[in-house]
Amino acid sequence: MTKRSFRKEIETLGKVSSTIVSEMYLEDILKIIVAMTAEVMGSKICSLMLLNEKGDELQLASTQSLSKEYLSKPNVKVGQSISGRAVSEKKPIIIIDVKKDPKYMFPEIAKKENLCSMLAVPLMLKGKAIGVLNCYTSKKHKFTSREIKLVSAVGNQVAIAIHNRKLIEEKESLTTKLEERKFVERAKGILMKERGLSEDEAYRKMRKQSMDSRKSMKEIAEAVIMTYGIKSAQ
């Protein structure tokens, strides 16, 4: 390992850290990270796959590849793929030549894209694998322990970024729901007073209007508030 390549690895990890804490969308963060990983590893293709909600399939989340064939790959079953093996065993998996490995699910794509060696590293978060970071080379390559540690470090940072972004989304969703609830409660009170409806009747009336008009409950509640607000001002 030369000083130059070691310095490049450190710079890459620094850039990954800076990207993760940025205010960019998660999709853009992942695109930048796989591109940086591909560059520092000299990979033909670098891809990031995440587990679905059931935890039985991996789906492509990001890649720097422009190959239509690779981009259109279907989800892969955890128990039937090399990437899935990295997730289930929670450890890096190395394949010297994917074109000759019977467990690699897309040999035709590998041949067309000239893919050879593969490194699959699980994205670990609190002892749980949530996805995998794959690196492919165009020639046979024996991945060194330093390279494996580098990709693992990147993968762990990505896992943290995904986790943090989900926490933010959950918080934003909760805030939105609380805001909607305030509007609905206010609108119910107005309908109960102005129409002589019970609380349950007022809610069901707004719910029906929401379903019929395909508008959110918040939009219906806002309309009720605005309508009776205008009438009371007249």
N, C-alpha and C positions, 0 to 999 in steps of 0.2 A: 504494500500500500504506500504510494508516494505521498509526499507532503501536499502536493497539489490536489490529488483526489480526496485526501482526508479533509483538506480545507473546503473542498466542494461539498462534501457530505455535511459538514458543520453548517455551512451556509444554507444548504437545502433545509436542514432541520429548523434553522432560524426562520427561514421564509415560510415554512409550513406553520410554525407557531404564530407568526404574524398574520398569516392568512386566516387561521382558525379564529383568532380574536377580533377579526375585522367585522364590519357590519354588513358584509355581502350576504346574499342569499346562500343557503346551504348548497344548492345545486351548483352555483358558481364556485364556491369554496372547494367542492369535490373535484370539479373540472381542473382547477389550478393545481391541486395537490397531485392528481394522477399524472398531469403533464410534467410537473417537477420531478416526480418519482421516476417516470419514464426516462427523463433526461439524465438524471444522476446515475441511473442503473444501466443506461444504454439499452433500454428495452424496446423491442419492436412494437409491442403493445403492452399497455398497463391498464388494468381494469379494476373497478371497485364494485363488489356485489354485496347486497344486503339481504338479510333474512326477511321473509314475509311475516305477517302477523302470526300465522300458525307455526312458524319456525321449521317448516318442512321443505321450503324451497329458497333458493338464492336467485335474486333478480338483479340484472345489471343496473347500477345506479349512476356510474360515470366511467368514461374512458376517453383517452386522447385519440383513439383510433377513428378514422373516417371510413373504414370498411363497412359497406352496407350489410355484407354477410355477417360480420361480427356484431354489428349493432342490432341486427334482427334476431340474434340467437334467443331461443326460448329460455324460460326459467329452468334451472337445473335442480333436481331433487338432491337433498343433502346426503341421503344414503346411497346415491348412485353416481356421484361425481368426485373429481379430485378436489375441487374447491370445497365441496361439502365435507370431504374427509378432513380438511384443515380445520373446519368449523367444529365438527363432531369430536375430533381428537384434541382440539385446542392447541395445535402446534403447527409450525411451518412444514409444508410438504414440498419436496423437490422431485421433479420429473425430468430426466435427462433428455428424452425426446417424446413429446406428446403424440407425434404421428405414429409411433410404434407402441404406445401404451394402450392396452385394451380398455382401460377404464376412462380414457379421455373420450368425451361424448361427441366431439366435433372434429374428427380427423380430416374431413374434406376441407373444412375451413382452415385448419392448420396447414394443410398442403397448399391451398390457394394463397394464404397470407404468409407463407414461409415461416411458420412458427416452429420452434424446436424445444428448447429447454423452458421449464416453467417453475416459478416459485410462487406458492400460494401461502399467504400469511394471514392468520385469523385476526380480526379486529376485536381486541379484548377490552371488556369493560366490567370491572368488579367481578372478575373471574368467569365472566360469561362471554361467549363469542357472539357478536351481532352481525358479522359479515366477514368478508375476505378481500384481501388486496392481492391481485395476481400480476406477476411480471413475466413476460415472455421474451425470449431472445430468438434471433433468426439463425443462430448457430449453436451447437452444443456448448453448454457452459456449466461449469461446476461452481455453483454459488458458494461464496466464502462465508464464514461465520460473521464477518464484519458486514457483508451485504445483507445477510439475513437479519442481523440486529438493526440495521438501518431501516429496512422496510418494516420491521416489527415496530420500531419506534414511531415511524410515520403512521402505521396502522392504528396504534394505540391513541395517538393524538387525534386521528380522524374519529375514532370511537367516542372520545370525549366531546369533540365538536358536535357530533350527531346527538349525543345525549343532552348536551347543553341547549342545543337548538330545540329539541323536543320539549324541554322544560319551559323554554320561553314561549313556545307555541301553546302549551297547556295553560300557562299563565294568561296569555292573551285571550285564549278561548274562554277561560273562567271569567275574565273581566268583561268580555262581550256578553256572556250569559247573564251576569249580574246586572249589566246595563239594560239588557232586554227585559229582565224581570221587573226592574223599576218602572219601565214604560208600561208594561202589561198591567202591573198592579194599579198604576195611576189610571189607565184607560178603563180597567174593570170598575174602579170606584166611580168614574164618570158615568158609565153605562148603568150602574146600579142606581145612581142618583137621578139621572135624566130619564131613564127608561123604566125604572121600577123593577129592574131585574135582580135576581139573586146572584151571589158571587159565582156560583157554578154556571148559571145561565149566561152571564156576561162573558165568562171565559169560553164556553162552548160556542157562543156566537162569533167571537173573534177567531177561534180556531177554525170554524167552518169557512169564514170569509178568507182566512189565510190559505186554506186548502183549495178553495174555489178559484181564487185569484192567483195562486202560486206565488204569493208574497210571504215574507217572513212575518212572524208574530210582532216583531218590533215595528215593522212598516205599518201593519194594521193598527197597532196601538198608537203610533205617532199620528196616523190619520184621524183616529177617534179624538185624540187630544186636540189636534188642530181644528177639527170640525166644531167641536163644542166650545173651544176657546174663542173661535170667531163669532159663534152665536151669542156667547155671553158678553162679548165686547160690543155687540150691536145695540 
